Amino acid sequence: MSDQQNPSEGANKVSKTDAQWQEQLTEEQYAVSRCSGTERAFTGKYWNHKEVGIYTCVCCGQPLFSSTSKYDSGSGWPSYWEPVAKEAVIEHQDHSHGMVRTEVVCGRCDAHLGHVFPDGPPPTGLRYCINSASLAFTKDD
């Protein structure tokens, strides 16, 4: 897959120093979202979360995924079949750990969210496998 371009780059981008991110985030949130870490399967706050609402970026608050696109993939991480908007996330090729995967980052602040795989359910056939530590949640009223 080729990288997707974010049409909203520029004025809406959020950029902070490492020290500012470390002050804002917990140790785990920083390790995952700013250093491309991964939480252990079945340990994250949202892997089995069932409330109705919007999952946002823990770093900048951008809406990323709706609970209506969340499903149980059995992977132990929150999984979604599509983001709330194409520009909400950006995809990059990830060659780490001896594999080729497609990394997903926040379209506003470049926070590492997880990876997307082509083994999801209809209608997209995609599985956005996302770390809970990269997410916050806003419950629908």
C-alpha positions in Angstrom: 0.0 0.0 0.0 1.2 3.5 -0.6 1.1 6.2 1.9 -2.1 8.2 2.1 -1.8 11.9 2.0 -3.6 14.0 4.6 -5.4 16.9 2.9 -5.7 18.8 6.2 -1.9 19.0 6.8 -0.7 22.3 7.9 -2.9 24.5 10.1 -4.6 21.6 11.9 -1.4 19.7 12.6 -0.4 19.3 16.3 3.3 19.3 17.0 5.0 19.2 20.5 8.4 18.4 21.9 9.1 15.1 23.4 9.1 16.8 26.8 5.7 18.2 26.3 4.3 14.8 25.2 5.9 13.2 28.2 4.3 15.8 30.5 0.8 15.2 28.9 0.8 11.4 28.6 1.2 8.5 31.0 4.4 6.4 30.6 2.5 3.7 28.6 0.6 6.2 26.4 3.9 7.9 25.6 5.7 4.6 24.9 2.9 3.4 22.5 1.8 6.6 20.8 5.1 8.6 20.5 7.6 5.7 20.4 5.6 3.2 18.3 5.2 0.7 21.1 2.6 -2.0 21.5 0.6 -3.0 24.5 0.1 -6.7 25.3 -3.0 -8.3 23.8 -6.1 -8.5 26.1 -4.6 -5.9 28.5 -5.8 -2.5 27.1 -8.7 -0.5 28.4 -10.7 -0.7 25.2 -10.1 -4.2 23.7 -13.5 -5.4 25.1 -15.2 -2.0 25.5 -18.9 -2.0 24.4 -20.1 1.6 25.0 -21.5 3.7 22.2 -19.4 6.7 21.2 -16.2 7.9 19.5 -12.7 6.8 20.1 -10.3 9.8 19.8 -6.5 10.2 19.8 -5.1 10.3 23.3 -2.5 12.9 22.2 -4.6 15.5 20.3 -8.3 14.5 20.7 -8.9 14.0 17.0 -11.9 11.7 16.4 -10.6 8.4 14.9 -13.0 5.5 15.1 -16.7 5.1 15.9 -18.1 2.4 18.1 -20.4 1.5 15.2 -17.3 0.2 13.2 -15.8 -1.6 16.2 -15.9 -5.4 16.3 -14.4 -8.3 18.1 -11.5 -9.6 16.0 -10.3 -12.0 18.7 -6.9 -10.4 18.5 -7.0 -8.8 22.0 -6.8 -5.2 20.7 -9.6 -2.8 19.8 -10.5 -3.5 16.1 -12.4 -1.4 13.7 -13.3 -1.8 10.0 -13.0 1.9 9.1 -11.9 5.2 10.6 -14.5 8.0 11.1 -13.0 9.9 8.1 -10.3 9.0 5.6 -8.1 11.9 6.8 -8.4 10.9 10.4 -5.6 8.4 10.0 -2.5 8.1 7.7 -1.0 4.8 6.7 2.7 4.1 6.3 4.7 1.0 5.4 6.3 -0.4 8.6 9.4 -2.7 8.1 10.1 -3.2 11.8 10.5 -6.6 13.5 11.4 -8.4 10.3 7.9 -7.9 8.8 6.2 -5.6 6.3 3.0 -4.2 7.8 0.9 -1.0 7.4 1.2 1.3 10.3 -1.7 3.6 11.2 -0.9 7.1 12.7 -3.2 10.0 13.7 -3.7 12.3 10.8 -3.4 15.4 13.1 -0.4 14.6 15.4 1.3 11.5 13.9 0.7 9.4 17.1 1.3 5.7 16.5 -2.1 4.0 16.8 -1.4 0.4 15.5 -1.7 -1.4 12.2 -4.2 -2.1 9.5 -4.6 -5.6 8.0 -6.7 -6.9 5.0 -8.5 -9.6 7.0 -11.4 -7.6 8.4 -15.2 -7.9 8.0 -17.4 -6.4 5.3 -18.0 -3.8 4.0 -14.2 -2.8 3.9 -12.5 -6.1 4.6 -10.0 -4.1 6.8 -9.0 -4.6 10.4 -7.6 -1.5 12.1 -5.9 -3.1 15.1 -5.4 -0.2 17.5 -3.6 0.1 20.9 -5.9 1.2 23.7 -3.1 3.3 25.0 -3.3 5.5 21.9 -7.1 6.1 22.5 -9.5 8.1 24.6 -13.2 7.6 24.5 -16.2 10.0 24.4 -19.5 8.4 25.2 -22.5 9.4 23.1 -25.2 11.2 25.1 
